Amino acid sequence: MKNNEKKIVGLAVLLFLAVIIVRVIPLLRDTYSEGLEEIAFMEQRIDRLRMLVEEAPFIKEEEALKTVEMATLEDWVFTGQDASLIGTGVQQQLRQAVDEAGISPRGYDTPRIGEMDGWLVVTQEMQFTINQEDILPFIEMLENSRPRLHVTEFSINRNRRQFTGSITVTGFSKVL
């Protein structure tokens, strides 16, 4: 080989080594780092999946409990979309409890209907006369009513031989 050819080959080898050092080695290092990161991510994912497999029975049990809880809560709520029908339902539920408890209603106010955070809130007030022994059974009837009537205010006064009072109950319906 001639001297010029040796210089050209030497220059080509130097250029080749420079390309390898400047381009190929960093590219290989980046690819290796990305591979390590991918392996670490996959190991974390495997650990998470193993944990889920171990917790699956507990998750299923909790889901069953939440399903039962949701069914119970849905039983407490009035159904429907029409606010006036829900108001009528609350009033009807209160009248039914009053009739079953043997209470003498003195008057019902018009139900107040409002909406809050996706819930329809119906509040019904009633004035009544009651015997002392009927107070607790009446409250228990309201507490056990389905859909549930929540007692928000209750006042009672003694007037000679009888008790008079007022009660405010609230019923809820989910706005869909």
Backbone torsions as a table, in degrees:
resi	resn	phi	psi	omega
1	MET	NA	144.2	-178.6
2	LYS	-82.0	164.5	-177.5
3	ASN	-61.9	-42.3	178.4
4	ASN	-64.7	-39.1	179.6
5	GLU	-66.6	-40.2	178.1
6	LYS	-63.0	-39.3	178.9
7	LYS	-65.9	-42.2	-179.5
8	ILE	-65.5	-43.9	179.0
9	VAL	-64.0	-43.5	178.3
10	GLY	-61.5	-42.3	177.9
11	LEU	-65.6	-38.9	178.0
12	ALA	-65.1	-41.0	177.9
13	VAL	-64.4	-43.4	177.5
14	LEU	-63.1	-42.3	178.1
15	LEU	-63.8	-41.7	178.5
16	PHE	-62.9	-45.3	178.0
17	LEU	-64.2	-38.4	178.1
18	ALA	-63.8	-43.3	178.2
19	VAL	-63.0	-42.4	179.3
20	ILE	-63.6	-45.2	-177.9
21	ILE	-69.0	-42.6	-174.3
22	VAL	-81.7	-37.6	-172.9
23	ARG	-110.1	-51.2	-170.8
24	VAL	-71.6	-47.1	-177.9
25	ILE	-62.3	-46.6	176.0
26	PRO	-61.9	-36.4	178.4
27	LEU	-64.5	-43.7	177.5
28	LEU	-64.9	-40.1	179.0
29	ARG	-64.1	-43.5	178.0
30	ASP	-63.3	-43.0	178.9
31	THR	-62.8	-41.6	178.3
32	TYR	-63.5	-43.4	178.9
33	SER	-63.4	-44.0	177.9
34	GLU	-61.9	-39.2	177.2
35	GLY	-62.5	-42.5	178.0
36	LEU	-63.8	-41.9	178.1
37	GLU	-63.6	-41.9	178.6
38	GLU	-63.0	-41.3	177.8
39	ILE	-63.7	-43.9	178.9
40	ALA	-62.3	-42.5	178.4
41	PHE	-62.1	-44.9	-180.0
42	MET	-64.9	-38.3	177.2
43	GLU	-63.9	-40.3	176.5
44	GLN	-63.4	-42.5	-179.7
45	ARG	-64.6	-41.6	177.3
46	ILE	-62.1	-43.4	178.0
47	ASP	-60.6	-43.8	178.3
48	ARG	-61.8	-43.8	-179.9
49	LEU	-66.4	-39.1	176.3
50	ARG	-62.0	-42.2	178.9
51	MET	-62.7	-41.5	178.2
52	LEU	-64.7	-38.8	177.9
53	VAL	-63.4	-41.8	178.4
54	GLU	-66.7	-35.5	-177.7
55	GLU	-89.6	-3.7	-175.8
56	ALA	-53.9	-45.0	178.6
57	PRO	-61.2	-39.0	179.5
58	PHE	-68.7	-38.1	179.0
59	ILE	-64.7	-42.8	178.6
60	LYS	-64.1	-41.1	178.7
61	GLU	-63.7	-44.3	179.1
62	GLU	-65.1	-38.4	177.5
63	GLU	-62.1	-42.0	178.3
64	ALA	-62.9	-41.9	178.2
65	LEU	-64.2	-41.1	179.0
66	LYS	-66.1	-35.7	178.0
67	THR	-64.2	-43.3	177.8
68	VAL	-64.4	-42.4	179.4
69	GLU	-62.2	-42.9	179.0
70	MET	-63.3	-41.0	178.6
71	ALA	-63.1	-40.0	177.7
72	THR	-64.2	-45.4	-179.3
73	LEU	-66.2	-37.1	178.0
74	GLU	-65.0	-30.0	177.8
75	ASP	-69.0	-22.2	-179.3
76	TRP	-84.8	-11.7	-170.4
77	VAL	-106.6	141.2	174.5
78	PHE	-72.9	148.3	-179.1
79	THR	-108.9	153.6	178.3
80	GLY	122.8	167.8	-178.2
81	GLN	-113.9	-21.6	-176.5
82	ASP	-80.8	116.9	-175.8
83	ALA	-60.2	-40.1	-178.3
84	SER	-69.0	-34.0	176.9
85	LEU	-69.2	-36.6	176.9
86	ILE	-66.4	-42.1	177.1
87	GLY	-59.6	-42.1	177.5
88	THR	-64.3	-38.9	178.2
89	GLY	-63.1	-42.0	177.8
90	VAL	-63.9	-45.5	-179.7
91	GLN	-63.1	-41.3	179.4
92	GLN	-65.0	-41.5	178.6
93	GLN	-62.6	-42.3	178.1
94	LEU	-65.0	-43.7	179.6
95	ARG	-62.6	-38.2	179.0
96	GLN	-64.2	-43.5	178.2
97	ALA	-64.3	-38.8	178.5
98	VAL	-63.5	-44.9	179.6
99	ASP	-64.0	-44.3	-178.7
100	GLU	-67.2	-31.7	-178.6
101	ALA	-85.7	-7.6	179.9
102	GLY	72.3	32.4	-179.5
103	ILE	-92.0	146.9	177.0
104	SER	-98.5	107.2	178.7
105	PRO	-73.0	139.9	176.5
106	ARG	-100.1	-21.9	178.9
107	GLY	174.2	147.9	176.1
108	TYR	-115.5	133.8	173.2
109	ASP	-83.5	163.3	176.5
110	THR	-68.8	134.9	-179.5
111	PRO	-61.2	138.9	174.1
112	ARG	-94.8	130.0	-176.3
113	ILE	-119.5	131.5	178.3
114	GLY	-143.7	170.3	178.7
115	GLU	-128.7	137.2	-178.6
116	MET	-148.0	120.9	175.7
117	ASP	51.3	43.4	177.2
118	GLY	82.7	8.5	178.7
119	TRP	-116.4	141.6	172.5
120	LEU	-92.8	124.4	-176.1
121	VAL	-114.4	120.9	-179.4
122	VAL	-116.8	123.0	-179.4
123	THR	-115.1	128.9	-177.5
124	GLN	-124.5	129.7	177.1
125	GLU	-110.0	148.6	179.2
126	MET	-147.5	141.6	172.9
127	GLN	-106.2	145.8	-173.6
128	PHE	-152.9	167.1	166.6
129	THR	-119.2	146.4	-172.5
130	ILE	-151.9	151.1	171.8
131	ASN	-85.5	151.7	-175.2
132	GLN	-58.3	-40.1	-176.9
133	GLU	-72.4	-11.9	-179.1
134	ASP	-94.3	-6.4	-174.9
135	ILE	-64.4	-56.7	-177.2
136	LEU	-64.8	-42.8	176.5
137	PRO	-59.6	-35.9	178.5
138	PHE	-64.6	-46.1	178.9
139	ILE	-62.3	-41.3	178.8
140	GLU	-64.1	-38.1	176.9
141	MET	-61.3	-42.8	178.3
142	LEU	-65.1	-40.1	-178.8
143	GLU	-67.4	-32.7	-178.5
144	ASN	-93.2	0.3	-177.7
145	SER	-68.0	147.6	175.7
146	ARG	-131.8	121.9	-4.6
147	PRO	-60.4	155.1	-170.9
148	ARG	-76.2	134.2	171.1
149	LEU	-105.6	119.5	-179.6
150	HIS	-92.0	123.8	178.9
151	VAL	-78.4	116.2	-178.9
152	THR	-102.3	-25.5	175.6
153	GLU	-145.8	142.3	177.8
154	PHE	-150.6	123.4	176.5
155	SER	-135.8	146.4	-178.3
156	ILE	-142.8	141.7	179.8
157	ASN	-131.3	144.9	176.9
158	ARG	-91.3	130.9	-179.2
159	ASN	-132.0	97.1	-176.5
160	ARG	55.3	-107.9	-175.8
161	ARG	-96.8	-2.5	-177.7
162	GLN	-131.6	166.9	178.2
163	PHE	-109.8	137.3	173.2
164	THR	-119.2	153.8	-179.6
165	GLY	-167.6	-176.2	175.7
166	SER	-141.0	152.2	180.0
167	ILE	-138.5	144.1	174.8
168	THR	-122.8	124.2	177.5
169	VAL	-118.4	154.0	-180.0
170	THR	-129.5	135.5	173.6
171	GLY	-119.7	154.1	-175.7
172	PHE	-124.9	149.5	173.2
173	SER	-142.6	137.9	179.9
174	LYS	-80.5	126.0	177.7
175	VAL	-80.8	122.1	-178.9
176	LEU	-93.5	NA	NA
